Amino acid sequence: MCEIKDLARIFRALGNETRLRILMMIKDGERCVCEIVSAIERAQPTVSIHLRKLEDLGIVSSRKEGKSVYYRIVDDRVIAIIKMLCI
């Protein structure tokens, strides 16, 4: 059964246009920040702020490879919700 706090956390993330764009971009696999910035046409500092928020909410995780940072969704419920929204 879903916890109300978990659902509120997910919908708080989805309620922001930039975060929703980021999540839609990475729903099928991890992407580096530079790819996300280019795809959603937002400034790099703006994207980084939203990625940090998503990480703080426990929705994405990051890994560093050289100078690049890659992000992926770690909450499968978020992937399922995004895929339902994109039908």
C-alpha positions in Angstrom: 0.0 0.0 0.0 1.3 3.5 -0.9 2.1 5.8 1.9 0.6 9.3 1.7 4.0 10.9 2.4 5.6 9.0 -0.4 2.8 10.0 -2.8 3.1 13.6 -1.7 6.8 13.5 -2.3 6.4 12.2 -5.8 3.7 14.6 -6.8 5.7 17.5 -5.3 8.4 16.7 -7.8 6.0 16.2 -10.7 4.3 19.5 -9.9 7.2 21.6 -11.3 7.5 22.0 -15.1 11.3 21.9 -15.1 11.5 18.8 -12.8 8.9 17.1 -14.9 10.8 17.7 -18.1 14.0 16.3 -16.4 12.2 13.2 -15.2 10.7 12.7 -18.7 14.2 13.0 -20.2 15.6 10.3 -17.9 12.7 7.9 -17.6 14.3 5.4 -20.0 17.8 5.5 -18.5 20.5 7.7 -17.0 21.7 10.9 -18.7 24.5 13.3 -18.0 23.7 16.8 -17.0 24.9 18.2 -20.3 22.4 16.1 -22.2 19.6 17.2 -19.9 20.5 20.9 -20.2 20.5 20.6 -24.0 17.3 18.7 -24.3 15.1 20.7 -21.9 16.6 24.1 -22.9 17.2 25.4 -19.4 20.4 26.9 -18.0 22.8 24.5 -16.4 22.5 26.1 -12.9 18.7 25.8 -13.1 18.9 22.1 -14.1 21.4 21.4 -11.3 19.2 23.0 -8.7 16.2 20.9 -9.8 18.3 17.7 -10.0 19.6 18.3 -6.4 15.9 18.7 -5.3 15.0 15.5 -7.0 17.9 13.8 -5.3 17.0 15.2 -1.9 13.4 13.8 -2.5 14.9 10.4 -3.1 13.6 10.2 -6.7 16.9 10.3 -8.6 20.5 9.3 -7.8 23.7 10.5 -9.4 27.1 9.1 -10.2 30.2 10.9 -11.3 32.3 9.8 -14.2 35.3 12.0 -14.8 33.9 15.5 -15.1 30.4 14.4 -16.0 27.6 13.7 -13.6 24.9 11.2 -14.6 21.4 11.0 -13.1 18.8 8.2 -13.1 15.4 7.7 -11.6 15.6 5.3 -8.6 11.9 5.2 -7.7 10.1 2.8 -10.1 6.7 4.4 -9.2 7.9 7.7 -10.7 8.8 5.9 -14.0 5.4 4.2 -14.1 3.5 7.6 -13.4 5.5 9.4 -16.1 4.9 6.6 -18.7 1.2 6.8 -17.9 1.2 10.5 -18.4 2.9 10.1 -21.8 0.3 7.8 -23.3 
